[in-house]
Amino acid sequence: MIDLRSDTVTKPTAAMRRAMMEAEVGDDVYGEDPTVNLVERRAAEVTGKEAALFVPSGTMGNTIAVKLHTTHGQEVICDSRSHVLNYELGMISWFSGCVPRAIAAADGILTWDQVRREIRPLGPHWAQTGLIEIENTHNMAGGTIYPLRAIREICDGAHELGLKVHMDGARVFNAAAAMNVPVREIVEPVDTVMFCVSKALGAPVGSLLAGPADAIARGRLYRKRLGGGMRQAGVLAAAALIAIEETPQCLANDHCNARLLAEGLSRIPGISVDPAKVMTNIVIFDVSGTGMASAEISACLKQRGVLINGINERQMRAVTHYDVDRAACEQALEELGACVAR
Ligand SMILES: *Cc1c(COP(=O)(O)O)cnc(C)c1O
């Protein structure tokens, strides 16, 4: 099967499996797992933050971050297609008691000017703004990247008003690879950042939340409350370390393959996509011109050994990663062409 549904489907590499087997471990709830301690230190270094926390999922990392920066009854400003709003089971409300204030942003990329107009003080009618959340790269907008200046402007503006900014950087390493700048430079202005090692970086499990030491210390307690206190988690941290050290060099290749897919898709009658907008490893394309619903195309592709999901009736999303090479992408294009030509 050529699996382009997501970069979460990546299997751990041989080096990861070896490192997992050999990992030195202890009880991390006591702070005694040396490999977890090491990955948290490395995550703090690569993000340029004081401290980091190893969490089982990106959802938990974002959930803890929202909780750290807000109090009940506040608003969290985010983009209308953001992961925190649409794909985390309403955790902004469920755990933090906050209301999302969604802004429809072009390509999922907020600007300070858009954010500024939605900021509310506490008033007789309003919930006070508690946090601004930005997603980089933006998943459902097709792996789009925040320009460094946009991040800087949002953070400067927010900080001036005493507000914090959290970056959902599930794929911030993809942004770094595409821009050819270090992750720490991208996340320098934000207060906290979450990144996933379980996506294109290839580790089987885990994400890291990085930020100021006092916030991360409080975050550790929220992780325990959420059921994320893991014991000999060094076996997972060992793979996460390799994901951080070794996989980022391979991401440019995924981006190349995504561009190849987009260019191929743009030549298939009835499919529309702008290859120039594909900057990282996600390709979102519109199939409405084929006269087929995305679910029909998915079903046809599956019979031909290719997995690509729809994100709605008209749009589909293909995500490249190290388990799908260039030849597999070409094969996927061929099968897609055959499916829509029928
Ligand atoms: C995958 C993802 C997350 C976290 O997802 P988990 O499945 O909980 O690890 C968060 N934000 C974005 C943008 C993502 O793509």
The ligand as an SDF file (V2000), in Angstrom:
LIG
                    3D

 15 15  0  0  0  0  0  0  0  0999 V2000
   -1.1120   16.0010   14.3840 C   0  0  0  0  0  0  0  0  0  0  0  0
   -1.3040   17.3630   14.8350 C   0  0  0  0  0  0  0  0  0  0  0  0
   -1.3990   17.6740   16.1960 C   0  0  0  0  0  0  0  0  0  0  0  0
   -1.3370   16.6450   17.2960 C   0  0  0  0  0  0  0  0  0  0  0  0
   -1.9770   15.4700   17.0430 O   0  0  0  0  0  0  0  0  0  0  0  0
   -1.8600   14.1570   17.9440 P   0  0  0  0  0  0  0  0  0  0  0  0
   -2.4810   13.1510   17.0610 O   0  0  0  0  0  0  0  0  0  0  0  0
   -2.6250   14.4450   19.1850 O   0  0  0  0  0  0  0  0  0  0  0  0
   -0.4230   13.8990   18.2310 O   0  0  0  0  0  0  0  0  0  0  0  0
   -1.5410   18.9930   16.5470 C   0  0  0  0  0  0  0  0  0  0  0  0
   -1.5650   19.9560   15.6280 N   0  0  0  0  0  0  0  0  0  0  0  0
   -1.4510   19.7060   14.3130 C   0  0  0  0  0  0  0  0  0  0  0  0
   -1.4250   20.8370   13.3500 C   0  0  0  0  0  0  0  0  0  0  0  0
   -1.3240   18.4000   13.8690 C   0  0  0  0  0  0  0  0  0  0  0  0
   -1.2310   18.1590   12.5600 O   0  0  0  0  0  0  0  0  0  0  0  0
  1  2  1  0
  2  3  1  0
  2 14  2  0
  3  4  1  0
  3 10  2  0
  4  5  1  0
  5  6  1  0
  6  7  2  0
  6  8  1  0
  6  9  1  0
 10 11  1  0
 11 12  2  0
 12 13  1  0
 12 14  1  0
 14 15  1  0
M  END
$$$$
